[in-house]
Amino acid sequence: MYSDNCRNFVGAAKELSLLRKTHNNRAFQDELVELAAEKGIRFSFIPPRSPNFGGLWEANIKVAKRLFKAAAKGAQLNLVELQTLLHQITAILNSRPLTAIDATPRSIEALTPAHFLIGRASFAVPATVVDGDTKGA
């Protein structure tokens, strides 16, 4: 798990380490290590006060904040409205193009984070009519 040096994340890493030490039971430690390995969990922290080292996720946070501020416009949102807005922002972030799926020039579909999460794009590309062809419409 890569993260900045936020006290919460560093604290969580320390708590997990303390938990492992507290339960000085070999079976518990083996199970914890196996679970972490199975889930691919390993803490790696960027240097303190160096947000530029977390460029990719910092850029996504910046976009999420901008989208949230633009949509909420200072309004008092109830829980359902807040959840809906956050889900929409998540869908937008997960629909950003990473690379082309197909190398052909006519293909406009791109690989997105949503493909890894749900197996398809979050938003479908609208069908277009080309030279009177109505099959795609």
Z-matrix of the N, CA and C atoms (Angstrom, degrees):
N
C 1 1.434
C 2 1.516 1 107.61
N 3 1.321 2 116.69 1 115.47
C 4 1.451 3 121.78 2 177.45
C 5 1.516 4 108.60 3 -92.86
N 6 1.318 5 116.46 4 133.26
C 7 1.456 6 119.65 5 177.90
C 8 1.513 7 109.65 6 -154.96
N 9 1.324 8 114.06 7 169.40
C 10 1.453 9 117.99 8 175.04
C 11 1.527 10 108.15 9 -76.84
N 12 1.315 11 116.19 10 -179.71
C 13 1.452 12 120.70 11 -176.89
C 14 1.519 13 112.58 12 -88.34
N 15 1.296 14 117.10 13 31.88
C 16 1.462 15 121.76 14 177.04
C 17 1.531 16 108.81 15 -56.43
N 18 1.314 17 116.16 16 138.77
C 19 1.467 18 119.75 17 -176.61
C 20 1.520 19 112.09 18 -57.31
N 21 1.334 20 117.78 19 -33.05
C 22 1.468 21 120.19 20 179.95
C 23 1.519 22 111.28 21 -64.33
N 24 1.326 23 117.23 22 -42.76
C 25 1.460 24 120.70 23 -177.93
C 26 1.524 25 111.17 24 -71.51
N 27 1.326 26 116.36 25 -42.57
C 28 1.464 27 120.24 26 177.64
C 29 1.524 28 108.91 27 -63.69
N 30 1.335 29 116.09 28 -40.54
C 31 1.461 30 120.25 29 177.52
C 32 1.516 31 112.27 30 -62.83
N 33 1.326 32 117.15 31 -39.84
C 34 1.470 33 120.86 32 178.60
C 35 1.520 34 110.47 33 -63.85
N 36 1.326 35 116.90 34 -41.70
C 37 1.464 36 120.39 35 178.06
C 38 1.527 37 110.12 36 -62.78
N 39 1.339 38 116.85 37 -41.36
C 40 1.470 39 120.57 38 178.79
C 41 1.525 40 110.84 39 -66.48
N 42 1.335 41 116.78 40 -40.74
C 43 1.470 42 120.54 41 179.09
C 44 1.526 43 110.85 42 -61.71
N 45 1.324 44 116.67 43 -43.29
C 46 1.464 45 119.71 44 179.19
C 47 1.520 46 110.99 45 -65.32
N 48 1.325 47 115.78 46 -39.30
C 49 1.462 48 120.09 47 177.52
C 50 1.526 49 110.45 48 -65.04
N 51 1.339 50 116.61 49 -42.93
C 52 1.463 51 121.45 50 178.28
C 53 1.526 52 110.54 51 -64.20
N 54 1.317 53 116.70 52 -40.16
C 55 1.464 54 121.18 53 177.87
C 56 1.520 55 110.13 54 -59.37
N 57 1.326 56 115.39 55 -43.04
C 58 1.459 57 120.10 56 179.28
C 59 1.531 58 110.72 57 -63.62
N 60 1.343 59 116.05 58 -41.28
C 61 1.469 60 120.00 59 -179.22
C 62 1.525 61 111.66 60 -72.54
N 63 1.338 62 116.77 61 -37.01
C 64 1.462 63 121.35 62 -179.12
C 65 1.520 64 110.70 63 -62.92
N 66 1.291 65 115.48 64 -44.56
C 67 1.465 66 120.45 65 177.70
C 68 1.522 67 107.29 66 -89.96
N 69 1.314 68 113.89 67 76.10
C 70 1.459 69 119.71 68 -175.43
C 71 1.523 70 110.69 69 -75.88
N 72 1.290 71 114.35 70 35.67
C 73 1.451 72 122.36 71 179.02
C 74 1.524 73 107.37 72 -95.37
N 75 1.293 74 117.20 73 124.53
C 76 1.470 75 121.80 74 -175.77
C 77 1.533 76 111.20 75 -58.74
N 78 1.320 77 117.15 76 -40.56
C 79 1.468 78 120.49 77 -179.23
C 80 1.522 79 110.49 78 -64.49
N 81 1.350 80 116.75 79 -41.62
C 82 1.467 81 120.40 80 178.69
C 83 1.522 82 110.52 81 -64.13
N 84 1.336 83 116.35 82 -45.46
C 85 1.465 84 120.16 83 -179.65
C 86 1.522 85 110.98 84 -62.42
N 87 1.320 86 116.43 85 -42.74
C 88 1.464 87 119.84 86 178.69
C 89 1.527 88 110.85 87 -62.34
N 90 1.335 89 116.30 88 -41.20
C 91 1.463 90 120.43 89 179.40
C 92 1.527 91 110.99 90 -65.45
N 93 1.348 92 116.59 91 -41.67
C 94 1.463 93 121.01 92 179.12
C 95 1.525 94 111.14 93 -64.77
N 96 1.327 95 116.74 94 -44.57
C 97 1.467 96 120.98 95 178.97
C 98 1.524 97 110.08 96 -64.39
N 99 1.333 98 116.75 97 -41.41
C 100 1.466 99 120.95 98 179.14
C 101 1.526 100 111.27 99 -63.73
N 102 1.341 101 116.31 100 -42.71
C 103 1.462 102 120.60 101 178.63
C 104 1.526 103 110.63 102 -63.03
N 105 1.335 104 116.66 103 -44.85
C 106 1.464 105 120.39 104 179.13
C 107 1.525 106 110.63 105 -62.75
N 108 1.333 107 116.82 106 -41.55
C 109 1.468 108 120.24 107 179.27
C 110 1.524 109 110.58 108 -67.05
N 111 1.336 110 116.30 109 -40.88
C 112 1.466 111 121.05 110 179.74
C 113 1.526 112 111.13 111 -62.47
N 114 1.316 113 115.88 112 -40.90
C 115 1.463 114 120.84 113 -179.67
C 116 1.524 115 112.00 114 -86.15
N 117 1.333 116 116.98 115 -6.37
C 118 1.464 117 120.25 116 179.70
C 119 1.521 118 112.80 117 72.11
N 120 1.329 119 117.15 118 32.18
C 121 1.466 120 120.65 119 -177.08
C 122 1.524 121 109.98 120 -92.54
N 123 1.326 122 114.44 121 124.20
C 124 1.462 123 121.85 122 173.86
C 125 1.517 124 105.79 123 -152.48
N 126 1.308 125 116.97 124 129.42
C 127 1.457 126 120.26 125 -178.41
C 128 1.519 127 110.05 126 -84.67
N 129 1.315 128 116.15 127 129.20
C 130 1.464 129 123.56 128 171.97
C 131 1.517 130 106.40 129 -135.26
N 132 1.321 131 116.00 130 127.82
C 133 1.454 132 120.36 131 -177.07
C 134 1.517 133 110.45 132 -112.21
N 135 1.321 134 115.17 133 142.77
C 136 1.458 135 119.63 134 173.41
C 137 1.525 136 107.35 135 -76.61
N 138 1.330 137 118.35 136 161.54
C 139 1.468 138 119.86 137 179.85
C 140 1.531 139 111.41 138 -60.15
N 141 1.346 140 116.85 139 149.03
C 142 1.470 141 119.97 140 178.80
C 143 1.523 142 112.06 141 -58.55
N 144 1.328 143 115.82 142 145.00
C 145 1.465 144 124.00 143 178.15
C 146 1.534 145 112.21 144 52.85
N 147 1.322 146 116.47 145 39.31
C 148 1.465 147 121.46 146 178.56
C 149 1.520 148 110.59 147 -133.61
N 150 1.335 149 118.14 148 65.84
C 151 1.466 150 119.15 149 -176.73
C 152 1.527 151 113.06 150 -63.21
N 153 1.339 152 117.50 151 -19.70
C 154 1.459 153 119.46 152 178.93
C 155 1.529 154 111.88 153 -65.02
N 156 1.336 155 118.30 154 -20.54
C 157 1.459 156 120.45 155 177.22
C 158 1.528 157 111.33 156 -72.41
N 159 1.321 158 116.86 157 -21.42
C 160 1.466 159 121.29 158 178.11
C 161 1.511 160 110.38 159 -103.54
N 162 1.318 161 116.79 160 41.48
C 163 1.458 162 122.44 161 -172.23
C 164 1.514 163 115.56 162 -52.34
N 165 1.335 164 117.71 163 -45.13
C 166 1.466 165 119.94 164 -176.23
C 167 1.520 166 111.91 165 -65.26
N 168 1.319 167 116.88 166 -50.45
C 169 1.463 168 117.13 167 -178.09
C 170 1.518 169 111.79 168 -75.91
N 171 1.322 170 118.09 169 -28.59
C 172 1.468 171 119.64 170 176.11
C 173 1.531 172 110.27 171 -65.42
N 174 1.336 173 116.69 172 -37.88
C 175 1.470 174 120.41 173 177.68
C 176 1.526 175 110.37 174 -64.67
N 177 1.333 176 117.05 175 -40.50
C 178 1.467 177 120.50 176 178.07
C 179 1.523 178 111.50 177 -66.10
N 180 1.320 179 116.84 178 -37.90
C 181 1.466 180 120.22 179 177.32
C 182 1.522 181 109.94 180 -64.12
N 183 1.326 182 116.52 181 -40.56
C 184 1.470 183 120.94 182 178.74
C 185 1.532 184 110.41 183 -61.12
N 186 1.333 185 116.43 184 -44.55
C 187 1.469 186 120.64 185 178.91
C 188 1.527 187 110.28 186 -64.60
N 189 1.334 188 117.11 187 -43.28
C 190 1.468 189 120.62 188 -179.86
C 191 1.528 190 110.92 189 -61.72
N 192 1.326 191 116.55 190 -42.98
C 193 1.471 192 119.76 191 178.32
C 194 1.523 193 110.99 192 -63.11
N 195 1.334 194 116.39 193 -43.07
C 196 1.466 195 120.09 194 -179.69
C 197 1.522 196 110.71 195 -62.66
N 198 1.337 197 117.14 196 -44.47
C 199 1.463 198 121.06 197 178.77
C 200 1.528 199 110.97 198 -63.37
N 201 1.331 200 116.30 199 -41.96
C 202 1.462 201 120.14 200 -179.56
C 203 1.526 202 110.89 201 -63.24
N 204 1.323 203 116.30 202 -47.57
C 205 1.465 204 120.08 203 -179.06
C 206 1.525 205 111.40 204 -63.65
N 207 1.333 206 116.79 205 -38.95
C 208 1.465 207 120.27 206 -179.58
C 209 1.527 208 111.15 207 -67.87
N 210 1.326 209 117.11 208 -38.00
C 211 1.465 210 120.04 209 -177.46
C 212 1.527 211 112.06 210 -80.53
N 213 1.315 212 117.41 211 -41.17
C 214 1.467 213 120.35 212 -176.29
C 215 1.525 214 111.82 213 -77.81
N 216 1.298 215 117.26 214 -35.12
C 217 1.475 216 122.64 215 178.97
C 218 1.528 217 112.16 216 47.83
N 219 1.323 218 116.59 217 41.18
C 220 1.458 219 120.86 218 176.78
C 221 1.516 220 115.15 219 76.45
N 222 1.314 221 118.42 220 5.83
C 223 1.472 222 121.78 221 -177.97
C 224 1.528 223 110.78 222 -72.37
N 225 1.313 224 115.35 223 152.88
C 226 1.463 225 122.00 224 173.33
C 227 1.528 226 106.95 225 -85.49
N 228 1.327 227 117.38 226 106.69
C 229 1.460 228 121.38 227 -177.84
C 230 1.522 229 109.84 228 -93.30
N 231 1.330 230 115.91 229 139.31
C 232 1.461 231 118.14 230 172.17
C 233 1.527 232 107.99 231 -79.86
N 234 1.323 233 117.14 232 176.65
C 235 1.457 234 121.18 233 -174.21
C 236 1.525 235 112.54 234 -59.70
N 237 1.307 236 117.58 235 -45.04
C 238 1.469 237 121.44 236 -178.36
C 239 1.527 238 110.54 237 -64.54
N 240 1.327 239 116.76 238 -43.28
C 241 1.465 240 120.46 239 178.82
C 242 1.528 241 110.90 240 -63.85
N 243 1.333 242 116.59 241 -41.49
C 244 1.460 243 120.82 242 179.09
C 245 1.521 244 110.84 243 -63.87
N 246 1.339 245 116.83 244 -45.75
C 247 1.462 246 120.62 245 178.78
C 248 1.528 247 111.17 246 -61.82
N 249 1.321 248 116.71 247 -42.58
C 250 1.464 249 120.90 248 178.99
C 251 1.519 250 110.72 249 -61.65
N 252 1.324 251 116.65 250 -46.18
C 253 1.459 252 121.05 251 179.63
C 254 1.525 253 111.02 252 -61.97
N 255 1.325 254 117.64 253 -44.20
C 256 1.465 255 120.58 254 179.85
C 257 1.527 256 111.64 255 -65.62
N 258 1.334 257 117.43 256 -36.75
C 259 1.472 258 120.42 257 176.30
C 260 1.528 259 110.61 258 -65.58
N 261 1.316 260 117.24 259 -40.15
C 262 1.464 261 120.58 260 178.17
C 263 1.526 262 110.85 261 -65.35
N 264 1.322 263 117.31 262 -41.69
C 265 1.467 264 120.80 263 177.97
C 266 1.521 265 110.09 264 -63.88
N 267 1.329 266 116.81 265 -41.30
C 268 1.463 267 120.92 266 177.04
C 269 1.524 268 110.73 267 -60.72
N 270 1.320 269 117.09 268 -43.37
C 271 1.470 270 120.93 269 178.80
C 272 1.524 271 110.83 270 -62.46
N 273 1.323 272 117.16 271 -40.12
C 274 1.469 273 120.42 272 178.74
C 275 1.524 274 110.07 273 -64.49
N 276 1.335 275 117.05 274 -46.01
C 277 1.469 276 120.20 275 -179.94
C 278 1.526 277 111.39 276 -63.85
N 279 1.333 278 116.64 277 -36.21
C 280 1.460 279 119.96 278 -179.26
C 281 1.521 280 113.27 279 -82.33
N 282 1.328 281 117.57 280 -0.42
C 283 1.466 282 120.03 281 177.62
C 284 1.527 283 111.89 282 -104.08
N 285 1.331 284 117.49 283 4.25
C 286 1.469 285 118.89 284 179.93
C 287 1.527 286 109.34 285 -69.30
N 288 1.319 287 117.60 286 139.49
C 289 1.464 288 120.32 287 -177.60
C 290 1.524 289 111.81 288 -72.16
N 291 1.327 290 116.02 289 136.24
C 292 1.461 291 121.43 290 175.67
C 293 1.523 292 110.62 291 -101.15
N 294 1.329 293 115.58 292 -45.35
C 295 1.462 294 121.42 293 178.64
C 296 1.525 295 108.34 294 -163.51
N 297 1.315 296 116.04 295 166.55
C 298 1.465 297 120.20 296 178.63
C 299 1.526 298 109.63 297 -72.08
N 300 1.318 299 116.32 298 142.76
C 301 1.464 300 120.64 299 176.33
C 302 1.520 301 109.92 300 -79.49
N 303 1.303 302 115.52 301 -41.15
C 304 1.460 303 121.84 302 -176.40
C 305 1.523 304 108.31 303 -122.07
N 306 1.312 305 117.06 304 140.69
C 307 1.464 306 121.04 305 -177.59
C 308 1.527 307 113.17 306 -83.00
N 309 1.328 308 117.76 307 -4.99
C 310 1.459 309 118.99 308 -179.28
C 311 1.523 310 110.12 309 -72.37
N 312 1.323 311 117.44 310 143.64
C 313 1.465 312 120.40 311 -176.97
C 314 1.528 313 114.38 312 -64.42
N 315 1.327 314 118.17 313 -26.10
C 316 1.467 315 120.68 314 -177.72
C 317 1.528 316 112.20 315 -80.26
N 318 1.320 317 117.00 316 -15.41
C 319 1.459 318 120.52 317 -179.57
C 320 1.526 319 109.72 318 -81.04
N 321 1.334 320 116.01 319 127.51
C 322 1.460 321 118.98 320 -179.58
C 323 1.526 322 112.04 321 -113.69
N 324 1.332 323 117.46 322 1.67
C 325 1.457 324 119.47 323 -179.41
C 326 1.524 325 110.19 324 -79.80
N 327 1.328 326 115.63 325 138.18
C 328 1.459 327 121.51 326 -179.41
C 329 1.524 328 110.28 327 -117.68
N 330 1.319 329 115.32 328 151.82
C 331 1.455 330 121.28 329 173.78
C 332 1.526 331 107.88 330 -74.38
N 333 1.323 332 116.96 331 130.96
C 334 1.465 333 122.03 332 -177.56
C 335 1.529 334 109.48 333 -126.55
N 336 1.335 335 118.38 334 165.50
C 337 1.465 336 119.43 335 174.45
C 338 1.530 337 112.63 336 -57.42
N 339 1.321 338 117.44 337 -29.55
C 340 1.468 339 120.79 338 179.01
C 341 1.525 340 111.54 339 -61.44
N 342 1.326 341 117.83 340 -32.43
C 343 1.462 342 120.20 341 178.21
C 344 1.532 343 110.87 342 -59.67
N 345 1.331 344 117.37 343 -36.24
C 346 1.460 345 120.96 344 179.16
C 347 1.524 346 111.65 345 -77.14
N 348 1.323 347 116.77 346 -29.91
C 349 1.460 348 121.00 347 -176.46
C 350 1.519 349 113.26 348 -85.89
N 351 1.341 350 117.30 349 -44.64
C 352 1.468 351 120.32 350 -175.38
C 353 1.523 352 113.20 351 -122.61
N 354 1.333 353 117.13 352 1.30
C 355 1.453 354 120.76 353 175.76
C 356 1.514 355 115.42 354 82.49
N 357 1.324 356 117.48 355 5.13
C 358 1.461 357 121.08 356 178.66
C 359 1.522 358 108.21 357 -157.95
N 360 1.311 359 116.03 358 173.48
C 361 1.459 360 120.44 359 177.66
C 362 1.524 361 110.05 360 -72.21
N 363 1.322 362 116.85 361 148.77
C 364 1.469 363 121.05 362 177.46
C 365 1.518 364 111.03 363 -67.37
N 366 1.314 365 115.03 364 -40.30
C 367 1.454 366 121.44 365 -178.02
C 368 1.520 367 108.14 366 -122.13
N 369 1.323 368 116.91 367 131.54
C 370 1.456 369 121.05 368 179.18
C 371 1.519 370 110.15 369 -79.94
N 372 1.320 371 115.78 370 146.61
C 373 1.456 372 121.08 371 174.89
C 374 1.518 373 106.95 372 -75.80
N 375 1.327 374 118.88 373 128.16
C 376 1.461 375 120.24 374 -178.53
C 377 1.528 376 111.67 375 -62.21
N 378 1.317 377 115.26 376 141.78
C 379 1.461 378 120.02 377 176.39
C 380 1.521 379 108.81 378 -70.34
N 381 1.317 380 115.99 379 143.63
C 382 1.464 381 120.43 380 -179.80
C 383 1.516 382 110.23 381 -121.48
N 384 1.296 383 115.72 382 155.07
C 385 1.458 384 121.66 383 176.02
C 386 1.521 385 107.05 384 -96.71
N 387 1.342 386 115.93 385 122.93
C 388 1.458 387 121.04 386 -178.91
C 389 1.520 388 108.88 387 -116.01
N 390 1.304 389 116.62 388 119.42
C 391 1.468 390 122.49 389 176.78
C 392 1.526 391 112.72 390 51.35
N 393 1.319 392 117.19 391 46.41
C 394 1.455 393 120.68 392 175.98
C 395 1.514 394 114.41 393 79.45
N 396 1.318 395 118.45 394 -0.24
C 397 1.460 396 121.85 395 178.71
C 398 1.523 397 108.61 396 -75.54
N 399 1.326 398 117.16 397 120.97
C 400 1.464 399 120.37 398 -178.09
C 401 1.522 400 112.09 399 -104.44
N 402 1.324 401 118.22 400 7.71
C 403 1.465 402 120.59 401 -178.94
C 404 1.523 403 111.41 402 -66.00
N 405 1.339 404 117.47 403 -38.91
C 406 1.456 405 120.49 404 -177.35
C 407 1.503 406 113.24 405 -79.80
N 408 1.321 407 118.65 406 -12.92
C 409 1.475 408 120.82 407 -175.66
C 410 1.494 409 111.52 408 -85.37
